[in-house]
Amino acid sequence: MSTRLKVTQVKSQIGGKQNQRNTLRTLGLKRIGDVSAHEDTPTVRGMIATVQHLITVEEVD
């Protein structure tokens, strides 16, 4: 059984680099307070690392 990650946007993307804005959009986050859930894969972990200063991450069973 794989782990899922709950990703929440807590800071604005305004003033961020284009690749960070694209990464947030790919994660399904459009505005502060948006939440999305993803499988814990190396690809998702890489996207999380790119925008770690704008989001919070929790493990969900």
Predicted model as a PDB file, atoms N, CA, C, CB and O in Angstrom, pLDDT in the B-factor column:
MODEL        1                                                                  
ATOM      1  N   MET A   1       0.848  -1.178   0.000  1.00 58.00           N  
ATOM      2  CA  MET A   1       0.000   0.000   0.000  1.00 58.00           C  
ATOM      3  C   MET A   1       0.896   1.244   0.000  1.00 58.00           C  
ATOM      4  CB  MET A   1      -0.966  -0.004   1.230  1.00 58.00           C  
ATOM      5  O   MET A   1       1.778   1.390   0.847  1.00 58.00           O  
ATOM      6  N   SER A   2       0.659   2.111  -0.938  1.00 80.00           N  
ATOM      7  CA  SER A   2       1.519   3.285  -1.068  1.00 80.00           C  
ATOM      8  C   SER A   2       1.008   4.437  -0.211  1.00 80.00           C  
ATOM      9  CB  SER A   2       1.609   3.719  -2.531  1.00 80.00           C  
ATOM     10  O   SER A   2      -0.172   4.530   0.124  1.00 80.00           O  
ATOM     11  N   THR A   3       1.934   5.291   0.120  1.00 92.00           N  
ATOM     12  CA  THR A   3       1.624   6.463   0.936  1.00 92.00           C  
ATOM     13  C   THR A   3       1.143   7.597   0.052  1.00 92.00           C  
ATOM     14  CB  THR A   3       2.851   6.905   1.754  1.00 92.00           C  
ATOM     15  O   THR A   3       1.630   7.784  -1.063  1.00 92.00           O  
ATOM     16  N   ARG A   4       0.196   8.340   0.555  1.00 96.00           N  
ATOM     17  CA  ARG A   4      -0.275   9.524  -0.158  1.00 96.00           C  
ATOM     18  C   ARG A   4       0.197  10.759   0.595  1.00 96.00           C  
ATOM     19  CB  ARG A   4      -1.831   9.518  -0.306  1.00 96.00           C  
ATOM     20  O   ARG A   4       0.363  10.743   1.814  1.00 96.00           O  
ATOM     21  N   LEU A   5       0.408  11.827  -0.163  1.00 97.00           N  
ATOM     22  CA  LEU A   5       0.849  13.091   0.413  1.00 97.00           C  
ATOM     23  C   LEU A   5      -0.227  14.143   0.216  1.00 97.00           C  
ATOM     24  CB  LEU A   5       2.181  13.550  -0.217  1.00 97.00           C  
ATOM     25  O   LEU A   5      -0.761  14.292  -0.884  1.00 97.00           O  
ATOM     26  N   LYS A   6      -0.546  14.869   1.271  1.00 98.00           N  
ATOM     27  CA  LYS A   6      -1.501  15.978   1.202  1.00 98.00           C  
ATOM     28  C   LYS A   6      -0.666  17.252   1.129  1.00 98.00           C  
ATOM     29  CB  LYS A   6      -2.499  15.994   2.451  1.00 98.00           C  
ATOM     30  O   LYS A   6       0.103  17.557   2.041  1.00 98.00           O  
ATOM     31  N   VAL A   7      -0.824  17.983   0.043  1.00 98.00           N  
ATOM     32  CA  VAL A   7      -0.033  19.185  -0.214  1.00 98.00           C  
ATOM     33  C   VAL A   7      -0.960  20.399  -0.125  1.00 98.00           C  
ATOM     34  CB  VAL A   7       0.674  19.114  -1.617  1.00 98.00           C  
ATOM     35  O   VAL A   7      -2.001  20.439  -0.780  1.00 98.00           O  
ATOM     36  N   THR A   8      -0.576  21.389   0.689  1.00 98.00           N  
ATOM     37  CA  THR A   8      -1.364  22.598   0.883  1.00 98.00           C  
ATOM     38  C   THR A   8      -0.517  23.815   0.559  1.00 98.00           C  
ATOM     39  CB  THR A   8      -1.904  22.681   2.325  1.00 98.00           C  
ATOM     40  O   THR A   8       0.609  23.937   1.041  1.00 98.00           O  
ATOM     41  N   GLN A   9      -1.053  24.720  -0.258  1.00 98.00           N  
ATOM     42  CA  GLN A   9      -0.337  25.955  -0.569  1.00 98.00           C  
ATOM     43  C   GLN A   9      -0.575  26.948   0.559  1.00 98.00           C  
ATOM     44  CB  GLN A   9      -0.793  26.548  -1.940  1.00 98.00           C  
ATOM     45  O   GLN A   9      -1.719  27.228   0.916  1.00 98.00           O  
ATOM     46  N   VAL A  10       0.524  27.490   1.128  1.00 98.00           N  
ATOM     47  CA  VAL A  10       0.409  28.413   2.257  1.00 98.00           C  
ATOM     48  C   VAL A  10       0.963  29.798   1.949  1.00 98.00           C  
ATOM     49  CB  VAL A  10       1.121  27.844   3.455  1.00 98.00           C  
ATOM     50  O   VAL A  10       0.725  30.738   2.707  1.00 98.00           O  
ATOM     51  N   LYS A  11       1.700  29.940   0.845  1.00 97.00           N  
ATOM     52  CA  LYS A  11       2.235  31.242   0.468  1.00 97.00           C  
ATOM     53  C   LYS A  11       1.925  31.502  -1.004  1.00 97.00           C  
ATOM     54  CB  LYS A  11       3.766  31.314   0.735  1.00 97.00           C  
ATOM     55  O   LYS A  11       1.665  30.574  -1.771  1.00 97.00           O  
ATOM     56  N   SER A  12       1.957  32.766  -1.380  1.00 97.00           N  
ATOM     57  CA  SER A  12       1.623  33.180  -2.733  1.00 97.00           C  
ATOM     58  C   SER A  12       2.743  32.876  -3.711  1.00 97.00           C  
ATOM     59  CB  SER A  12       1.303  34.654  -2.761  1.00 97.00           C  
ATOM     60  O   SER A  12       3.922  32.869  -3.357  1.00 97.00           O  
ATOM     61  N   GLN A  13       2.344  32.626  -4.953  1.00 95.00           N  
ATOM     62  CA  GLN A  13       3.326  32.394  -6.013  1.00 95.00           C  
ATOM     63  C   GLN A  13       3.762  33.692  -6.683  1.00 95.00           C  
ATOM     64  CB  GLN A  13       2.755  31.447  -7.055  1.00 95.00           C  
ATOM     65  O   GLN A  13       4.646  33.680  -7.539  1.00 95.00           O  
ATOM     66  N   ILE A  14       3.158  34.800  -6.305  1.00 95.00           N  
ATOM     67  CA  ILE A  14       3.504  36.088  -6.906  1.00 95.00           C  
ATOM     68  C   ILE A  14       4.965  36.405  -6.611  1.00 95.00           C  
ATOM     69  CB  ILE A  14       2.579  37.220  -6.375  1.00 95.00           C  
ATOM     70  O   ILE A  14       5.415  36.293  -5.471  1.00 95.00           O  
ATOM     71  N   GLY A  15       5.687  36.793  -7.628  1.00 95.00           N  
ATOM     72  CA  GLY A  15       7.099  37.114  -7.481  1.00 95.00           C  
ATOM     73  C   GLY A  15       8.007  35.911  -7.601  1.00 95.00           C  
ATOM     74  O   GLY A  15       9.230  36.049  -7.581  1.00 95.00           O  
ATOM     75  N   GLY A  16       7.419  34.726  -7.727  1.00 95.00           N  
ATOM     76  CA  GLY A  16       8.214  33.506  -7.865  1.00 95.00           C  
ATOM     77  C   GLY A  16       8.678  33.306  -9.294  1.00 95.00           C  
ATOM     78  O   GLY A  16       8.203  33.969 -10.216  1.00 95.00           O  
ATOM     79  N   LYS A  17       9.605  32.388  -9.465  1.00 97.00           N  
ATOM     80  CA  LYS A  17      10.098  32.076 -10.804  1.00 97.00           C  
ATOM     81  C   LYS A  17       9.033  31.310 -11.579  1.00 97.00           C  
ATOM     82  CB  LYS A  17      11.408  31.259 -10.732  1.00 97.00           C  
ATOM     83  O   LYS A  17       8.147  30.688 -10.995  1.00 97.00           O  
ATOM     84  N   GLN A  18       9.134  31.367 -12.892  1.00 97.00           N  
ATOM     85  CA  GLN A  18       8.144  30.721 -13.747  1.00 97.00           C  
ATOM     86  C   GLN A  18       8.085  29.208 -13.499  1.00 97.00           C  
ATOM     87  CB  GLN A  18       8.460  30.999 -15.219  1.00 97.00           C  
ATOM     88  O   GLN A  18       7.000  28.626 -13.488  1.00 97.00           O  
ATOM     89  N   ASN A  19       9.238  28.574 -13.300  1.00 97.00           N  
ATOM     90  CA  ASN A  19       9.206  27.129 -13.074  1.00 97.00           C  
ATOM     91  C   ASN A  19       8.507  26.779 -11.760  1.00 97.00           C  
ATOM     92  CB  ASN A  19      10.627  26.565 -13.072  1.00 97.00           C  
ATOM     93  O   ASN A  19       7.891  25.718 -11.661  1.00 97.00           O  
ATOM     94  N   GLN A  20       8.588  27.643 -10.756  1.00 97.00           N  
ATOM     95  CA  GLN A  20       7.884  27.402  -9.499  1.00 97.00           C  
ATOM     96  C   GLN A  20       6.382  27.562  -9.682  1.00 97.00           C  
ATOM     97  CB  GLN A  20       8.388  28.352  -8.409  1.00 97.00           C  
ATOM     98  O   GLN A  20       5.602  26.784  -9.132  1.00 97.00           O  
ATOM     99  N   ARG A  21       5.973  28.562 -10.448  1.00 97.00           N  
ATOM    100  CA  ARG A  21       4.541  28.746 -10.721  1.00 97.00           C  
ATOM    101  C   ARG A  21       3.991  27.569 -11.515  1.00 97.00           C  
ATOM    102  CB  ARG A  21       4.298  30.062 -11.488  1.00 97.00           C  
ATOM    103  O   ARG A  21       2.878  27.110 -11.259  1.00 97.00           O  
ATOM    104  N   ASN A  22       4.767  27.079 -12.476  1.00 97.00           N  
ATOM    105  CA  ASN A  22       4.337  25.921 -13.258  1.00 97.00           C  
ATOM    106  C   ASN A  22       4.237  24.668 -12.388  1.00 97.00           C  
ATOM    107  CB  ASN A  22       5.307  25.678 -14.420  1.00 97.00           C  
ATOM    108  O   ASN A  22       3.328  23.856 -12.557  1.00 97.00           O  
ATOM    109  N   THR A  23       5.170  24.522 -11.467  1.00 98.00           N  
ATOM    110  CA  THR A  23       5.161  23.361 -10.577  1.00 98.00           C  
ATOM    111  C   THR A  23       3.937  23.381  -9.676  1.00 98.00           C  
ATOM    112  CB  THR A  23       6.439  23.321  -9.730  1.00 98.00           C  
ATOM    113  O   THR A  23       3.301  22.345  -9.480  1.00 98.00           O  
ATOM    114  N   LEU A  24       3.594  24.542  -9.122  1.00 97.00           N  
ATOM    115  CA  LEU A  24       2.389  24.635  -8.294  1.00 97.00           C  
ATOM    116  C   LEU A  24       1.154  24.252  -9.093  1.00 97.00           C  
ATOM    117  CB  LEU A  24       2.232  26.052  -7.727  1.00 97.00           C  
ATOM    118  O   LEU A  24       0.287  23.533  -8.597  1.00 97.00           O  
ATOM    119  N   ARG A  25       1.074  24.727 -10.316  1.00 97.00           N  
ATOM    120  CA  ARG A  25      -0.076  24.409 -11.172  1.00 97.00           C  
ATOM    121  C   ARG A  25      -0.136  22.908 -11.459  1.00 97.00           C  
ATOM    122  CB  ARG A  25      -0.001  25.202 -12.497  1.00 97.00           C  
ATOM    123  O   ARG A  25      -1.213  22.313 -11.460  1.00 97.00           O  
ATOM    124  N   THR A  26       1.030  22.303 -11.701  1.00 97.00           N  
ATOM    125  CA  THR A  26       1.090  20.866 -11.960  1.00 97.00           C  
ATOM    126  C   THR A  26       0.648  20.064 -10.739  1.00 97.00           C  
ATOM    127  CB  THR A  26       2.507  20.460 -12.368  1.00 97.00           C  
ATOM    128  O   THR A  26       0.022  19.013 -10.875  1.00 97.00           O  
ATOM    129  N   LEU A  27       0.972  20.560  -9.551  1.00 97.00           N  
ATOM    130  CA  LEU A  27       0.533  19.903  -8.321  1.00 97.00           C  
ATOM    131  C   LEU A  27      -0.957  20.123  -8.053  1.00 97.00           C  
ATOM    132  CB  LEU A  27       1.350  20.411  -7.141  1.00 97.00           C  
ATOM    133  O   LEU A  27      -1.515  19.515  -7.140  1.00 97.00           O  
ATOM    134  N   GLY A  28      -1.601  20.979  -8.833  1.00 97.00           N  
ATOM    135  CA  GLY A  28      -3.031  21.225  -8.673  1.00 97.00           C  
ATOM    136  C   GLY A  28      -3.351  22.346  -7.718  1.00 97.00           C  
ATOM    137  O   GLY A  28      -4.463  22.412  -7.194  1.00 97.00           O  
ATOM    138  N   LEU A  29      -2.388  23.240  -7.476  1.00 97.00           N  
ATOM    139  CA  LEU A  29      -2.579  24.336  -6.536  1.00 97.00           C  
ATOM    140  C   LEU A  29      -2.668  25.649  -7.292  1.00 97.00           C  
ATOM    141  CB  LEU A  29      -1.436  24.381  -5.506  1.00 97.00           C  
ATOM    142  O   LEU A  29      -1.766  25.996  -8.054  1.00 97.00           O  
ATOM    143  N   LYS A  30      -3.762  26.384  -7.080  1.00 96.00           N  
ATOM    144  CA  LYS A  30      -3.990  27.642  -7.795  1.00 96.00           C  
ATOM    145  C   LYS A  30      -3.909  28.847  -6.878  1.00 96.00           C  
ATOM    146  CB  LYS A  30      -5.338  27.618  -8.478  1.00 96.00           C  
ATOM    147  O   LYS A  30      -3.508  29.927  -7.311  1.00 96.00           O  
ATOM    148  N   ARG A  31      -4.284  28.678  -5.610  1.00 96.00           N  
ATOM    149  CA  ARG A  31      -4.324  29.823  -4.688  1.00 96.00           C  
ATOM    150  C   ARG A  31      -4.010  29.353  -3.279  1.00 96.00           C  
ATOM    151  CB  ARG A  31      -5.709  30.527  -4.728  1.00 96.00           C  
ATOM    152  O   ARG A  31      -4.010  28.155  -2.996  1.00 96.00           O  
ATOM    153  N   ILE A  32      -3.743  30.304  -2.405  1.00 97.00           N  
ATOM    154  CA  ILE A  32      -3.441  29.986  -1.011  1.00 97.00           C  
ATOM    155  C   ILE A  32      -4.624  29.240  -0.392  1.00 97.00           C  
ATOM    156  CB  ILE A  32      -3.120  31.278  -0.204  1.00 97.00           C  
ATOM    157  O   ILE A  32      -5.776  29.646  -0.544  1.00 97.00           O  
ATOM    158  N   GLY A  33      -4.328  28.167   0.293  1.00 97.00           N  
ATOM    159  CA  GLY A  33      -5.367  27.365   0.928  1.00 97.00           C  
ATOM    160  C   GLY A  33      -5.800  26.164   0.118  1.00 97.00           C  
ATOM    161  O   GLY A  33      -6.493  25.295   0.646  1.00 97.00           O  
ATOM    162  N   ASP A  34      -5.418  26.082  -1.144  1.00 97.00           N  
ATOM    163  CA  ASP A  34      -5.763  24.930  -1.971  1.00 97.00           C  
ATOM    164  C   ASP A  34      -5.034  23.693  -1.455  1.00 97.00           C  
ATOM    165  CB  ASP A  34      -5.411  25.193  -3.457  1.00 97.00           C  
ATOM    166  O   ASP A  34      -3.890  23.773  -1.006  1.00 97.00           O  
ATOM    167  N   VAL A  35      -5.714  22.548  -1.527  1.00 98.00           N  
ATOM    168  CA  VAL A  35      -5.160  21.283  -1.055  1.00 98.00           C  
ATOM    169  C   VAL A  35      -5.279  20.265  -2.177  1.00 98.00           C  
ATOM    170  CB  VAL A  35      -5.887  20.785   0.236  1.00 98.00           C  
ATOM    171  O   VAL A  35      -6.292  20.219  -2.875  1.00 98.00           O  
ATOM    172  N   SER A  36      -4.239  19.446  -2.351  1.00 97.00           N  
ATOM    173  CA  SER A  36      -4.296  18.343  -3.303  1.00 97.00           C  
ATOM    174  C   SER A  36      -3.599  17.139  -2.693  1.00 97.00           C  
ATOM    175  CB  SER A  36      -3.646  18.733  -4.661  1.00 97.00           C  
ATOM    176  O   SER A  36      -2.759  17.286  -1.805  1.00 97.00           O  
ATOM    177  N   ALA A  37      -3.945  15.954  -3.167  1.00 97.00           N  
ATOM    178  CA  ALA A  37      -3.348  14.715  -2.679  1.00 97.00           C  
ATOM    179  C   ALA A  37      -2.674  14.001  -3.839  1.00 97.00           C  
ATOM    180  CB  ALA A  37      -4.412  13.803  -2.013  1.00 97.00           C  
ATOM    181  O   ALA A  37      -3.216  13.941  -4.942  1.00 97.00           O  
ATOM    182  N   HIS A  38      -1.492  13.462  -3.582  1.00 97.00           N  
ATOM    183  CA  HIS A  38      -0.711  12.780  -4.610  1.00 97.00           C  
ATOM    184  C   HIS A  38      -0.068  11.541  -4.029  1.00 97.00           C  
ATOM    185  CB  HIS A  38       0.359  13.712  -5.200  1.00 97.00           C  
ATOM    186  O   HIS A  38       0.174  11.463  -2.825  1.00 97.00           O  
ATOM    187  N   GLU A  39       0.211  10.557  -4.900  1.00 96.00           N  
ATOM    188  CA  GLU A  39       0.975   9.388  -4.492  1.00 96.00           C  
ATOM    189  C   GLU A  39       2.399   9.820  -4.184  1.00 96.00           C  
ATOM    190  CB  GLU A  39       0.951   8.288  -5.589  1.00 96.00           C  
ATOM    191  O   GLU A  39       2.909  10.759  -4.795  1.00 96.00           O  
ATOM    192  N   ASP A  40       3.038   9.148  -3.252  1.00 95.00           N  
ATOM    193  CA  ASP A  40       4.412   9.463  -2.868  1.00 95.00           C  
ATOM    194  C   ASP A  40       5.368   8.795  -3.861  1.00 95.00           C  
ATOM    195  CB  ASP A  40       4.708   8.995  -1.403  1.00 95.00           C  
ATOM    196  O   ASP A  40       5.763   7.643  -3.683  1.00 95.00           O  
ATOM    197  N   THR A  41       5.729   9.539  -4.905  1.00 95.00           N  
ATOM    198  CA  THR A  41       6.656   9.047  -5.923  1.00 95.00           C  
ATOM    199  C   THR A  41       7.850   9.990  -6.004  1.00 95.00           C  
ATOM    200  CB  THR A  41       5.954   8.922  -7.308  1.00 95.00           C  
ATOM    201  O   THR A  41       7.762  11.131  -5.549  1.00 95.00           O  
ATOM    202  N   PRO A  42       8.954   9.540  -6.570  1.00 96.00           N  
ATOM    203  CA  PRO A  42      10.111  10.421  -6.725  1.00 96.00           C  
ATOM    204  C   PRO A  42       9.800  11.680  -7.538  1.00 96.00           C  
ATOM    205  CB  PRO A  42      11.240   9.664  -7.381  1.00 96.00           C  
ATOM    206  O   PRO A  42      10.347  12.745  -7.255  1.00 96.00           O  
ATOM    207  N   THR A  43       8.946  11.572  -8.523  1.00 96.00           N  
ATOM    208  CA  THR A  43       8.578  12.730  -9.337  1.00 96.00           C  
ATOM    209  C   THR A  43       7.866  13.780  -8.496  1.00 96.00           C  
ATOM    210  CB  THR A  43       7.688  12.302 -10.510  1.00 96.00           C  
ATOM    211  O   THR A  43       8.196  14.964  -8.565  1.00 96.00           O  
ATOM    212  N   VAL A  44       6.902  13.354  -7.710  1.00 97.00           N  
ATOM    213  CA  VAL A  44       6.157  14.282  -6.855  1.00 97.00           C  
ATOM    214  C   VAL A  44       7.076  14.864  -5.792  1.00 97.00           C  
ATOM    215  CB  VAL A  44       4.953  13.575  -6.194  1.00 97.00           C  
ATOM    216  O   VAL A  44       6.982  16.051  -5.479  1.00 97.00           O  
ATOM    217  N   ARG A  45       7.962  14.049  -5.233  1.00 96.00           N  
ATOM    218  CA  ARG A  45       8.919  14.546  -4.238  1.00 96.00           C  
ATOM    219  C   ARG A  45       9.813  15.642  -4.832  1.00 96.00           C  
ATOM    220  CB  ARG A  45       9.787  13.386  -3.704  1.00 96.00           C  
ATOM    221  O   ARG A  45      10.144  16.610  -4.148  1.00 96.00           O  
ATOM    222  N   GLY A  46      10.202  15.490  -6.100  1.00 97.00           N  
ATOM    223  CA  GLY A  46      11.009  16.505  -6.764  1.00 97.00           C  
ATOM    224  C   GLY A  46      10.242  17.806  -6.940  1.00 97.00           C  
ATOM    225  O   GLY A  46      10.797  18.885  -6.736  1.00 97.00           O  
ATOM    226  N   MET A  47       8.961  17.711  -7.319  1.00 97.00           N  
ATOM    227  CA  MET A  47       8.142  18.909  -7.453  1.00 97.00           C  
ATOM    228  C   MET A  47       7.964  19.594  -6.103  1.00 97.00           C  
ATOM    229  CB  MET A  47       6.777  18.560  -8.057  1.00 97.00           C  
ATOM    230  O   MET A  47       7.995  20.822  -6.018  1.00 97.00           O  
ATOM    231  N   ILE A  48       7.779  18.803  -5.049  1.00 98.00           N  
ATOM    232  CA  ILE A  48       7.629  19.359  -3.705  1.00 98.00           C  
ATOM    233  C   ILE A  48       8.906  20.093  -3.297  1.00 98.00           C  
ATOM    234  CB  ILE A  48       7.295  18.243  -2.684  1.00 98.00           C  
ATOM    235  O   ILE A  48       8.840  21.164  -2.694  1.00 98.00           O  
ATOM    236  N   ALA A  49      10.051  19.529  -3.618  1.00 97.00           N  
ATOM    237  CA  ALA A  49      11.326  20.167  -3.272  1.00 97.00           C  
ATOM    238  C   ALA A  49      11.491  21.506  -3.977  1.00 97.00           C  
ATOM    239  CB  ALA A  49      12.493  19.249  -3.628  1.00 97.00           C  
ATOM    240  O   ALA A  49      12.100  22.424  -3.429  1.00 97.00           O  
ATOM    241  N   THR A  50      10.954  21.624  -5.189  1.00 97.00           N  
ATOM    242  CA  THR A  50      11.061  22.868  -5.952  1.00 97.00           C  
ATOM    243  C   THR A  50      10.300  24.011  -5.298  1.00 97.00           C  
ATOM    244  CB  THR A  50      10.551  22.659  -7.362  1.00 97.00           C  
ATOM    245  O   THR A  50      10.739  25.159  -5.359  1.00 97.00           O  
ATOM    246  N   VAL A  51       9.169  23.714  -4.675  1.00 97.00           N  
ATOM    247  CA  VAL A  51       8.320  24.763  -4.101  1.00 97.00           C  
ATOM    248  C   VAL A  51       8.119  24.570  -2.597  1.00 97.00           C  
ATOM    249  CB  VAL A  51       6.963  24.786  -4.806  1.00 97.00           C  
ATOM    250  O   VAL A  51       7.088  24.970  -2.058  1.00 97.00           O  
ATOM    251  N   GLN A  52       9.082  23.970  -1.924  1.00 97.00           N  
ATOM    252  CA  GLN A  52       8.916  23.651  -0.507  1.00 97.00           C  
ATOM    253  C   GLN A  52       8.687  24.868   0.377  1.00 97.00           C  
ATOM    254  CB  GLN A  52      10.115  22.915  -0.020  1.00 97.00           C  
ATOM    255  O   GLN A  52       8.111  24.744   1.457  1.00 97.00           O  
ATOM    256  N   HIS A  53       9.132  26.048  -0.067  1.00 97.00           N  
ATOM    257  CA  HIS A  53       8.945  27.265   0.727  1.00 97.00           C  
ATOM    258  C   HIS A  53       7.541  27.850   0.570  1.00 97.00           C  
ATOM    259  CB  HIS A  53       9.980  28.307   0.330  1.00 97.00           C  
ATOM    260  O   HIS A  53       7.188  28.791   1.281  1.00 97.00           O  
ATOM    261  N   LEU A  54       6.730  27.308  -0.351  1.00 98.00           N  
ATOM    262  CA  LEU A  54       5.383  27.819  -0.591  1.00 98.00           C  
ATOM    263  C   LEU A  54       4.290  26.873  -0.108  1.00 98.00           C  
ATOM    264  CB  LEU A  54       5.198  28.090  -2.056  1.00 98.00           C  
ATOM    265  O   LEU A  54       3.113  27.236  -0.117  1.00 98.00           O  
ATOM    266  N   ILE A  55       4.662  25.664   0.315  1.00 98.00           N  
ATOM    267  CA  ILE A  55       3.658  24.633   0.629  1.00 98.00           C  
ATOM    268  C   ILE A  55       3.979  23.960   1.959  1.00 98.00           C  
ATOM    269  CB  ILE A  55       3.591  23.573  -0.499  1.00 98.00           C  
ATOM    270  O   ILE A  55       5.074  24.100   2.504  1.00 98.00           O  
ATOM    271  N   THR A  56       2.983  23.222   2.467  1.00 98.00           N  
ATOM    272  CA  THR A  56       3.196  22.277   3.571  1.00 98.00           C  
ATOM    273  C   THR A  56       2.782  20.907   3.074  1.00 98.00           C  
ATOM    274  CB  THR A  56       2.384  22.686   4.864  1.00 98.00           C  
ATOM    275  O   THR A  56       1.897  20.777   2.228  1.00 98.00           O  
ATOM    276  N   VAL A  57       3.435  19.883   3.609  1.00 97.00           N  
ATOM    277  CA  VAL A  57       3.189  18.507   3.163  1.00 97.00           C  
ATOM    278  C   VAL A  57       2.912  17.634   4.376  1.00 97.00           C  
ATOM    279  CB  VAL A  57       4.399  17.952   2.350  1.00 97.00           C  
ATOM    280  O   VAL A  57       3.616  17.706   5.384  1.00 97.00           O  
ATOM    281  N   GLU A  58       1.861  16.797   4.263  1.00 97.00           N  
ATOM    282  CA  GLU A  58       1.517  15.847   5.315  1.00 97.00           C  
ATOM    283  C   GLU A  58       1.341  14.476   4.682  1.00 97.00           C  
ATOM    284  CB  GLU A  58       0.227  16.283   6.077  1.00 97.00           C  
ATOM    285  O   GLU A  58       0.866  14.367   3.551  1.00 97.00           O  
ATOM    286  N   GLU A  59       1.722  13.431   5.406  1.00 95.00           N  
ATOM    287  CA  GLU A  59       1.459  12.067   4.942  1.00 95.00           C  
ATOM    288  C   GLU A  59       0.058  11.669   5.368  1.00 95.00           C  
ATOM    289  CB  GLU A  59       2.513  11.063   5.501  1.00 95.00           C  
ATOM    290  O   GLU A  59      -0.359  11.921   6.498  1.00 95.00           O  
ATOM    291  N   VAL A  60      -0.668  11.038   4.438  1.00 93.00           N  
ATOM    292  CA  VAL A  60      -2.034  10.604   4.691  1.00 93.00           C  
ATOM    293  C   VAL A  60      -2.100   9.108   4.432  1.00 93.00           C  
ATOM    294  CB  VAL A  60      -3.059  11.382   3.802  1.00 93.00           C  
ATOM    295  O   VAL A  60      -1.536   8.620   3.453  1.00 93.00           O  
ATOM    296  N   ASP A  61      -2.785   8.380   5.303  1.00 78.00           N  
ATOM    297  CA  ASP A  61      -2.903   6.928   5.108  1.00 78.00           C  
ATOM    298  C   ASP A  61      -3.988   6.592   4.119  1.00 78.00           C  
ATOM    299  CB  ASP A  61      -3.183   6.231   6.427  1.00 78.00           C  
ATOM    300  O   ASP A  61      -4.224   5.417   3.837  1.00 78.00           O  
TER     301      ASP A  61                                                      
ENDMDL                                                                          
END                                                                             
